[in-house]
């Protein structure tokens, strides 16, 4: 990864700790729209994918309705349930100070993605934000990542993509990027390993150390 020029991040489960919130929104939506319960274990494999596609799979023809219910509950509960993963801001500082261009590629829609980034003041770190609205195909398809590098003016081989879900690793590999599996999010370690990322990292601090080296106290990396 010595030639890296840019680093792209997934959002949920990678930069922000929003998994419990997503699960809660899903469960409330299924309860209201379908009149049944859905377990966390059933939902974890859907994380990282486009919401509408997942709703259509479990209730064909009702995806739009379910998304509206989901978004209403999401907006109402977001700020009290979402937190920032430890070391996120410090890692972004180190990467940016090392001269790397940063971006976010998420399956979330723009309003919700902006809500999460702005809640913690992260938006200024990123030169591009690719959301659900920007492509017709979504992760694990590489199209969102290819949109990001086109905007940034870099080549796939010079980019690392970091995400906590199998679809993140699949999309990154399909785009020809370096891939890093984030073990602190929703994806279980075994599934991430099976997706064959280039590296696994246990924290945002470890990501920054991998990409730009050890931080030296009192100096700028």
C-alpha positions as CSV (number, residue, x, y, z in Angstrom):
1,X,0.0,0.0,0.0
2,X,3.0,2.3,-0.3
3,X,1.6,4.1,-3.3
4,X,-1.7,5.1,-1.6
5,X,-3.1,8.4,-2.6
6,X,-6.6,8.1,-1.2
7,X,-8.5,6.2,1.5
8,X,-12.3,5.5,1.3
9,X,-14.4,4.5,4.2
10,X,-17.7,2.8,4.7
11,X,-19.8,4.7,7.2
12,X,-22.0,2.6,9.4
13,X,-20.0,0.2,11.6
14,X,-16.7,1.7,10.3
15,X,-16.7,5.4,11.1
16,X,-19.8,5.7,13.3
17,X,-21.2,3.2,15.8
18,X,-24.7,3.0,14.4
19,X,-25.3,-0.8,14.2
20,X,-27.7,-0.9,17.2
21,X,-29.6,2.0,15.8
22,X,-29.9,0.4,12.4
23,X,-31.2,-2.8,14.0
24,X,-33.7,-0.9,16.1
25,X,-35.0,0.9,13.0
26,X,-35.3,-2.3,11.1
27,X,-37.2,-4.0,13.9
28,X,-39.6,-1.2,14.3
29,X,-40.2,-1.1,10.6
30,X,-40.9,-4.8,10.3
31,X,-43.1,-4.6,13.4
32,X,-45.2,-1.8,12.0
33,X,-45.4,-2.9,8.3
34,X,-45.4,-6.6,8.6
35,X,-46.7,-7.2,12.1
36,X,-43.9,-9.6,13.2
37,X,-40.6,-9.6,14.9
38,X,-37.2,-9.9,13.2
39,X,-34.1,-10.9,15.1
40,X,-30.7,-9.2,15.1
41,X,-29.1,-12.4,13.7
42,X,-31.4,-12.2,10.7
43,X,-30.6,-8.6,10.0
44,X,-26.8,-8.6,10.4
45,X,-26.2,-10.1,6.9
46,X,-28.1,-7.2,5.3
47,X,-26.0,-4.4,6.8
48,X,-23.9,-2.6,4.2
49,X,-26.4,-3.2,1.5
50,X,-29.0,-0.8,0.0
51,X,-32.0,-0.6,2.3
52,X,-34.7,-0.7,-0.5
53,X,-33.2,-3.8,-2.0
54,X,-33.3,-5.6,1.4
55,X,-36.9,-4.5,2.1
56,X,-38.0,-5.8,-1.3
57,X,-36.5,-9.1,-0.6
58,X,-38.5,-9.7,2.5
59,X,-41.7,-8.0,1.4
60,X,-41.9,-7.7,-2.4
61,X,-43.7,-4.6,-3.6
62,X,-43.6,-2.9,-0.1
63,X,-40.0,-1.6,-0.2
64,X,-40.9,2.1,-0.6
65,X,-43.5,2.0,2.2
66,X,-41.1,0.3,4.5
67,X,-38.3,2.7,3.7
68,X,-40.5,5.6,4.6
69,X,-41.4,4.1,8.0
70,X,-37.7,3.3,8.6
71,X,-36.6,6.8,7.8
72,X,-39.1,8.4,10.1
73,X,-38.0,6.2,13.0
74,X,-34.3,6.8,12.0
75,X,-34.6,10.6,12.1
76,X,-36.5,10.5,15.4
77,X,-33.9,8.3,17.2
78,X,-30.6,8.9,15.4
79,X,-28.8,11.4,17.6
80,X,-29.5,9.6,20.9
81,X,-28.4,6.1,19.6
82,X,-25.4,6.8,17.3
83,X,-21.9,7.2,18.7
84,X,-18.4,7.7,17.3
85,X,-16.0,4.8,17.4
86,X,-13.0,5.5,19.6
87,X,-10.0,6.9,17.8
88,X,-11.9,7.8,14.6
89,X,-11.2,11.5,14.6
90,X,-7.6,11.0,15.6
91,X,-7.1,8.4,12.8
92,X,-8.6,10.7,10.2
93,X,-6.3,13.5,11.4
94,X,-3.3,11.3,10.9
95,X,-4.3,10.1,7.5
96,X,-5.2,13.7,6.3
97,X,-2.0,15.1,7.7
98,X,0.0,12.5,5.9
99,X,-1.4,13.9,2.6
100,X,-4.0,11.2,1.8
101,X,-7.3,12.3,0.3
102,X,-10.3,10.8,2.2
103,X,-13.8,9.9,1.1
104,X,-16.9,8.0,2.3
105,X,-18.8,5.4,0.2
106,X,-22.0,4.2,1.8
107,X,-25.3,2.5,0.9
108,X,-27.1,5.0,3.0
109,X,-29.1,7.9,1.4
110,X,-27.6,11.4,1.5
111,X,-29.8,12.8,4.3
112,X,-29.1,10.0,6.7
113,X,-25.4,9.8,5.8
114,X,-25.0,13.6,6.3
115,X,-26.8,13.4,9.6
116,X,-24.3,10.9,10.9
117,X,-21.2,12.7,9.6
118,X,-22.4,16.1,10.8
119,X,-23.4,14.8,14.2
120,X,-19.7,14.3,15.0
121,X,-18.2,17.1,12.8
122,X,-16.6,14.6,10.4
123,X,-17.8,16.1,7.0
124,X,-14.8,18.4,6.6
125,X,-12.4,15.5,6.5
126,X,-13.9,14.1,3.3
127,X,-13.4,15.2,-0.3
128,X,-16.2,13.1,-1.6
129,X,-19.3,11.4,-0.2
130,X,-20.9,8.7,-2.4
131,X,-24.4,7.7,-1.2
132,X,-27.3,5.6,-2.4
133,X,-28.6,8.3,-4.7
134,X,-25.3,8.5,-6.7
135,X,-25.5,5.1,-8.4
136,X,-28.0,2.6,-9.9
137,X,-26.0,-0.4,-8.6
138,X,-24.9,-0.7,-5.0
139,X,-22.4,-2.7,-2.9
140,X,-21.2,-5.4,-3.4
141,X,-21.2,-4.0,-7.0
142,X,-18.1,-1.8,-7.3
143,X,-20.0,1.1,-9.0
144,X,-20.1,3.4,-5.9
145,X,-16.4,3.0,-5.4
146,X,-15.6,3.7,-9.0
147,X,-17.7,6.9,-8.8
148,X,-15.7,8.0,-5.8
149,X,-12.3,7.6,-7.5
150,X,-13.6,9.3,-10.6
151,X,-14.5,12.3,-8.5
152,X,-11.1,12.2,-6.7
153,X,-9.1,11.8,-9.9
154,X,-7.2,8.7,-8.6
155,X,-6.7,5.2,-9.8
156,X,-8.0,2.1,-8.0
157,X,-4.6,0.7,-7.4
158,X,-3.8,3.8,-5.3
159,X,-6.8,3.5,-3.1
160,X,-7.7,1.6,0.1
161,X,-11.3,0.9,1.0
162,X,-12.2,0.1,4.6
163,X,-15.4,-1.5,5.7
164,X,-16.9,-3.8,8.3
165,X,-19.2,-5.8,6.0
166,X,-18.5,-8.6,3.5
167,X,-20.1,-6.5,0.8
168,X,-17.5,-3.8,1.5
169,X,-14.7,-6.2,0.9
170,X,-16.4,-7.6,-2.2
171,X,-17.0,-4.2,-3.7
172,X,-13.4,-3.0,-3.0
173,X,-11.9,-6.1,-4.5
174,X,-14.1,-5.8,-7.6
175,X,-13.0,-2.2,-8.0
176,X,-9.4,-3.2,-7.9
177,X,-8.6,-1.5,-4.6
178,X,-6.7,-2.5,-1.5
179,X,-9.2,-3.7,1.1
180,X,-9.2,-3.6,4.9
181,X,-11.7,-5.4,7.0
182,X,-12.9,-3.5,10.1
183,X,-13.5,-6.0,12.8
184,X,-15.0,-3.5,15.2
185,X,-18.3,-3.2,13.2
186,X,-21.2,-5.5,12.4
187,X,-19.3,-8.1,10.4
188,X,-18.1,-11.2,12.2
189,X,-14.4,-11.9,11.9
190,X,-14.8,-15.3,10.2
191,X,-17.0,-13.9,7.4
192,X,-14.6,-11.0,6.9
193,X,-11.6,-13.4,6.6
194,X,-13.6,-15.6,4.2
195,X,-14.1,-12.5,2.0
196,X,-10.2,-12.3,1.7
197,X,-9.4,-8.6,2.4
198,X,-5.8,-7.6,2.1
199,X,-5.7,-6.8,5.8
200,X,-7.9,-7.0,8.9
201,X,-7.7,-4.2,11.5
202,X,-9.0,-4.1,15.0
203,X,-9.4,-0.4,15.4
204,X,-9.2,3.0,13.6
205,X,-5.9,3.6,15.3
206,X,-4.6,0.4,13.7
207,X,-5.8,1.5,10.3
208,X,-3.9,4.8,10.6
209,X,-0.7,3.0,11.8
210,X,-1.0,0.5,8.9
211,X,-1.3,3.2,6.3
212,X,1.0,6.0,7.6
213,X,3.1,4.4,10.3
214,X,3.3,5.0,14.1
215,X,2.3,8.4,15.5
216,X,5.1,10.2,17.3
217,X,4.0,12.1,20.3
218,X,4.3,15.8,19.9
219,X,4.7,15.7,16.1
220,X,2.5,15.7,13.1
221,X,2.4,12.4,11.2
